[in-house]
């Protein structure tokens, strides 16, 4: 079960690296605009905000990777950062787009459950 938990936490970390790349580097490019359903004008106007958001997603990924690198000793770190992922996902779903609940909060919650039962 611990291996499954590590895989789930790793997948959540990879998701957040993907979010970082999309928000920091592709926000106003065709890929980013397609994923986030943006117009070019909106993407250009909001690019600095998206880059900031991407950086925060990178911090979440870094924390999860840090926890993974410590093995079982990193469980408290993984717990903290998974709770942060879930909180960010819930807040995003309430304030920006309900889809964030499924893309961010749900994977974080699944990884958290696996962590807690392993």
C-alpha positions in Angstrom: 0.0 0.0 0.0 2.9 2.3 0.7 4.1 1.9 -2.9 0.7 2.9 -4.2 0.7 5.9 -1.9 4.1 7.0 -3.2 2.9 6.6 -6.8 -0.3 8.7 -6.1 1.8 11.4 -4.4 4.2 11.4 -7.3 1.3 11.7 -9.8 0.0 14.7 -7.9 3.4 16.3 -8.0 3.6 15.7 -11.7 0.2 17.3 -12.2 1.4 20.4 -10.4 4.6 20.5 -12.5 2.3 20.4 -15.6 0.2 23.2 -14.1 3.4 25.2 -13.5 4.5 24.7 -17.2 1.1 25.6 -18.5 0.7 28.7 -16.4 4.2 30.1 -16.5 5.2 29.3 -20.1 2.2 28.5 -22.2 -0.5 30.7 -20.8 -0.7 33.0 -23.8 0.3 30.3 -26.3 -2.2 28.1 -28.3 -1.8 25.1 -25.8 -2.4 27.2 -22.7 -5.3 29.2 -24.3 -6.9 25.9 -25.4 -6.6 24.2 -22.0 -7.8 27.2 -20.1 -10.3 28.4 -22.8 -8.8 31.9 -22.9 -8.9 34.6 -25.5 -5.6 36.1 -26.6 -6.5 39.5 -25.1 -7.4 37.9 -21.7 -4.3 35.7 -21.8 -1.9 38.6 -22.4 -3.6 40.8 -19.8 -3.5 38.0 -17.1 -0.1 36.5 -17.9 1.7 37.9 -14.8 -1.1 36.5 -12.6 -0.9 33.1 -14.2 2.9 33.0 -13.9 2.5 33.7 -10.2 -0.1 31.0 -9.9 2.2 28.6 -11.7 5.0 29.3 -9.3 2.8 28.4 -6.4 2.0 25.1 -8.1 5.7 24.5 -8.4 6.1 25.0 -4.7 3.4 22.4 -4.1 5.1 19.9 -6.4 8.5 20.7 -4.8 7.0 20.0 -1.3 5.5 16.7 -2.4 8.8 15.6 -4.1 10.7 16.6 -0.9 8.4 14.4 1.1 8.8 11.5 -1.3 12.5 11.8 -1.2 12.5 11.1 2.5 10.5 7.9 2.3 8.3 7.1 5.3 10.0 9.9 7.3 8.5 12.3 4.8 4.9 11.4 5.5 4.2 14.5 7.6 5.6 16.7 4.8 3.5 14.8 2.2 0.5 15.2 4.5 1.0 18.9 4.8 1.5 19.5 1.0 -1.4 17.3 0.1 -3.7 19.3 2.4 -2.4 22.4 0.7 -3.2 20.9 -2.7 -6.7 20.1 -1.6 -7.3 23.5 0.0 -6.0 25.2 -3.2 -8.3 23.0 -5.3 -11.3 23.7 -3.2 -10.7 27.4 -3.2 -10.1 27.3 -7.0 -13.3 25.4 -7.5 -15.3 27.9 -5.4 -13.8 31.0 -6.9 -12.6 30.2 -10.5 -13.8 27.0 -12.1 -15.6 24.0 -10.7 -13.4 21.8 -12.9 -10.5 22.5 -10.5 -12.3 20.3 -7.9 -11.8 17.3 -10.2 -8.4 18.2 -11.7 -6.6 19.3 -8.5 -8.6 18.6 -5.2 -9.8 15.1 -6.1 -6.3 13.6 -7.0 -4.9 15.3 -3.9 -7.6 13.8 -1.7 -7.1 10.3 -3.3 -3.4 10.5 -2.6 -4.1 11.7 0.9 -6.4 8.8 1.6 -3.7 6.4 0.3 -1.1 8.0 2.4 -3.3 7.8 5.6 -4.1 4.1 5.1 -0.6 3.0 4.2 
